[in-house]
Amino acid sequence: MPFQLESNFKPRGDQGQAIAKLLKSLEAGNRHQTLLGVTGSGKTFTVANVIQELNRPTLVISHNKTLAAQLYSEFKQFFPRNAVEYFVSYFDYYQPEAYIPRSDTYIEKDSSINEEIERLRLSTASALLSRRDVIVVASVSCIYGITSPEDYEQMLLTVKYGQHISREAVLGRLIDMLYERNDVNFARGRFRVRGDVVEVYPATADEEGIRLEFFGDEIDAIRRFDPLTGHTYESLNVITFFPAKQFVTPADKLNRALRTIREELEQRIVQLESQNKLLEAQRLRMRTEYDLEMLQEMGFCNGIENYSRHLSGRPPGSRPYTIIDFFPDDFLTVIDESHATIPQIGGMYEGDRSRKTVLVNYGF
């Protein structure tokens, strides 16, 4: 579906000229251009016109959540028929893990996740994999690691009316996608089973559930319903469920990752012991063995992003996958307040790397 800009306004003043120049520059293959304008001059409206004319998936980066929310609201109004997504940090509170060698102080990671923002982040990934008319308004969070697009696509579950598939196969697949079974508290990212009926609350859904009705090993009906009242308001021919978490890994890759994590652990233990860092070696072994057990039994662990290289099968030193990798090659990037956003991206990267280097050196 092409982008459809809906507005009562028309380009005025210098806006028409700016739109024409930006389009000409982009179509000529120029990678960088700057749009200047005072506050209130309609830069967002100008960019919206450019997006409509280019008709490419677009990433809009802002340097804080407040500005990102404002841009998200404006683009939602301009493109009500298209997918406008919001991708910012999903932590209401976040204390990163850190270690201060001088005072031998370890600060444990502590955080509080905002479930609504987590839903919006999952919705972003699903939209980018299923359509092209997508605008993603993001903060610097867009440079932090998530699952690779290939692994994410492998973990989808598509169910069709009349399809021959057993109830147990559907339940097993949902568990692999990190959905939780809870027959009492039906909430986002969970499912419940009532005889031949399986009800799923999709991780990307906003106040709607999906009811799968089986007749033996055949899908007899697919219905969309209100999770609060149970009222059915639409019958479907096909439905695709997306993973319940941002970090999901197919079983074969998870088993390989468990092996390579153990191999790296043994190599690192040898290094630390050769430097007479016995405490650090013991600390690293205890922590990693616990994480491996959680990954093997649950498919997830706290701090799973620390193992992203192994889970995605990337070589040492390579960068992690981010939401940017979910975009096609021809996507457009718009950096709002670039004089503040670009330095912040560099600062966030360097600060995060410095903190983690200390943790690695001291066995955390």
N, C-alpha and C positions, 0 to 999 in steps of 0.2 A: 504494500500500500504506500503510495507517495505521501510526502509530508503535505498537510493541508493547514495553512496558516489562517486562523479565524480571528479577525479584529475589525473593529469599527473605524480604525485609523488607517490612513494611507501615508506612505513616506512623504515627509515635508522637509523643506529647507535643504540642508546638505545631506540628508539621509539617502535620497535617491542616488546622488553622485557617489556617496560612500559605498552603497550596495553594488553599484555598477563597477566601481574600481576594484572592490574586493573580489567580485566574481571573475573579472577579467584576469586578475593576478593569480587566483587559484586555478583557473582553467589553463593558464600559461605554464603551470607546474611550479610556481614559486611556493616554497615551503613555509615561509614566514612573512606575515604582514601584521601591521599594527593599526588598530582603530582607536583614534583619540576622540575624546569628548568630555565635556563637563558633566557633573552629576545632573541627571534629569534630562539629558539631551536625546534619550531614546536609543542608547547603544544596544540594549537587549532586543528592542524591536528591529533594529538594523540587522543584528546577527540572525534573528528569527527569519527575516526575509532571505538572507544568504543561505540558511539551512534549507528553506523551502525550494530555492532555485537549484541548489547543488544536489539535493535529495540523497544525502549520505548520512549514515549513522554518525552521531556527533557526541563527543565528550566535552563537557564544560567543567573546568576546574576552578574552584574558588578557594581562598586561603583560610576560610573559617566556616563553621556550620551555619551561622546566622545569615551570612551572605548567600551561602549555598541554598538555604531554605527559601530565601527571597527569590533567587533565580529559578528554583524549582517551581514555585508558585506561579511566576510569570510565564514560564514556558508551558506549564500545564494549561494556562488560560489561552495561550496562543495556539497550542496544538492539542485540543481536547480529543481528537480522533486518533492520535498517534500515541506511542509509548514514551512517556516522559518519566524517567526513573531517578531515584535519589540514592546516592551511594556515599555515605559518610561513615565515620567510626561509630560502631554500635554500642560503645561503652558510655553509660551514664557517669561511671567513675572508673578510673584506670590508674593503678599504681604499678608500673612495670617492675619486673624482677631486676634487682641490681645488687652489686657487691662493692663495698668500699674497703679495699685492702688495708689502708692506713689504720683504720680502727677495727678491722676484722668484723665489719657489720654487713650482715646479709639481710636484704629487704625482699620479702616474699611477694610474688605477684598477687595483686588483689584487684578485683574488677566487679562491676555490676553491668550486666548486658540489658540494653533496651530491646525488648522483644519486637516492638513495632519497627524499629530501624533495622533489626535483623531480617524481618520479613521483607522490607524494602530492598535490602541488599540481595537477598535471594531472588526477589522479583527481577532485579536488574540482570542477573546472570541468565535467568530463564528467558527474558525478553530478547537479549542479545543473541541467544542461540536459536530463537524461533522466528525472528522477523528483522527487517532492515530499517524500518521507520522508527528508530530509537534515538532518544536524546537522554544522555546520562549526565546529571548534575552531580559532581563529586567534589569532595575535599581532598586533601593530601592523602587521605586513606586509600586512594586509587593506586598508590605505588607500593602498597603492602601486600604480602603474599596470600594467595588463595589457591584452591585446586586448579589444576590445568583444565582448559576447555575440553580436551579429549577425554579425560577421566570423568568430568562432569557429564558429558554426553553419554558415556558408557553406562552411567548409573541412572538413566531415565527409565521410567516405566510407562509404556503406552498400552492402554487397554481399550479394546473395541467391542462394540455390541455384537454378540454372536460368536466372539472369539472362544476357541477351545483352550482353556487354561484352568488349572486346578486352584482352588481357594488357597491351598498350602503354598503353591508356587507364588501367588500374589503376596501372601503374608511374608514369606521368606525374602522376597525382593524388597518389600517395604522396610524390613529390618536391616537389610544390606544398605539401604539408602538412609539409615540412621533415624527412621521413624520409631516411635515408642508405642508399644501396645498399652493402652489404659482404658479399660471398659467403664470406668467411673468418671474420671476427670477428662472429658473430651476437649482437647485444646490443640492449638496449631502445632503441627509436627507430630501428631499422634494419630492412632487408629484404634477402632474397637470392633469386636466381632460378636455378632448375634445370629447364631445358626448359620444359614446360608447367605447372610448379609454382612458385608464388610463396609464400614463407614470410615472414611479417611478425611482428616482435616489437613489439606495441603499446606506445606510450609510457606508457600507464596500467596495463599488466599487471604482475602479480607472479609471475614465474617461469612464464609460459605464452606460447606462440606460436600463431599462426593460419596454417594451411596452406590456400592457395587452389589448387585443381586445375582446370585449364582443359581443355576439349575443343573445340578451335577457338576461337571467340569466345563460348563459353558456359561459365558456372561449373558444373563437373561435381561438385564437392564442396567443402565448407568443414569443416575439422577443427581442433580444438583439440589441441595437442600439447606435450610437455615439451621445451623447447629444449635441455636437456642430453642426454637419451637419445634424443629423436626419437620417443618412444612416443606414439601417438595415443590419447586417452582420451575423446573426445566428438565427435560429428558435429553440425553446426549448420545451421539453415535460413537464418539471417541473421546478419550481424556488422556492427557500426559501428566504424570506426576514427576516433579523435580525433587532432588535430594533435600533432606531436612536440615543439612548443615553445609557450611561452605567448604569444609575439608572432607571429601569422600574419596575413597580409593577402591577400585575393583579388587576382588579377592586375590587374583594372581599377583597384582602389583604390591598388595599389602604383604603377602608372604615373602616376596622378593625383598621388600623394604626391611622386614624384620631380620632377614639374613644379613643384608648389607649394613644395617645399624649395628648389629653384633660385631661384624668384622671391623668396622671403624672404632667401636668401643674398645676392642682388644688392642688395636694399633695405638689408640690414644692412651690407654692404660700403660702400655710399654713405654711410651714417651714420657709420661709423668713420673713413672717409677725410676726411669733412667736419670731424671733430674732430681731424684730424692724427694719428690712431692707425693709422699705416701698418703697424706690426708686427702689431698685433692683427688688422687686416684680412687680411693675408697668411696669418697663422696660421689664421684662421677658414676662408679659402678652401681651403687645402690639406687641412685636416681634413675639411671637409664634402664636398669633391670625392671624397676617398677613400671616405667612408661611402656616398656615392651610387653609386659604382662597385660596392661590395660589395652594396648592396641590389639593384642592377640584375642582377648576375650570380648572387648567392647567395640573394637574398630575405631576408637577415639581415646584421646587422653588430654589432660591439661597441658598446654604448651605444645600442641601437635605441630604448630608452625615451625618449631625447631627441627623437625624431621622432614620438612617439605621436600628437600633435595632427594632424599631416599624414596619418599612416597611417589614422587613424580618421575623418578629414574633419571634425574639430571646429573651431569658430571660435576665434580668439585669445582667451586669457584663461579658457577653459573648463577645468574640472577633467578629469583623465584618467579613463578607465574603470578600475574596480577589481573585485575579486571580489564586492563588495557588489552590483554591477550584474547579476550572474548570478542573484541571488535574485528571486523573484516579489515583487509589491508588498506582500503580506500577511505577509512573514517576521517572525520574532521575533528581537530582539537581546538577548543576555544579556551584561553586562559584569562580569567577575569582578574582585574587588578594585578597584572603580571609583574609589576615592580615589587609587589609584596609576595605573590604566590611562588614565583620561581626561586627566589632566595630561601623561602620557607621549605620548599621541596628538598633543596640541597642540604639545608640545616637539619631537617628531620632525618634524612638518610645518614648523614655523618654522625649525628648524635646517637642514633640507634645502633650504628655499627660500633662506635666507641664503647657503649655500654655492654654490648654483647661480646666484644673482644675480651673485656675484663672477666666476664662470666666464664668464657671458654678457658682462659688462662688459669683460672682458679677452680676448675673442676665442676662448674655449675652447668 
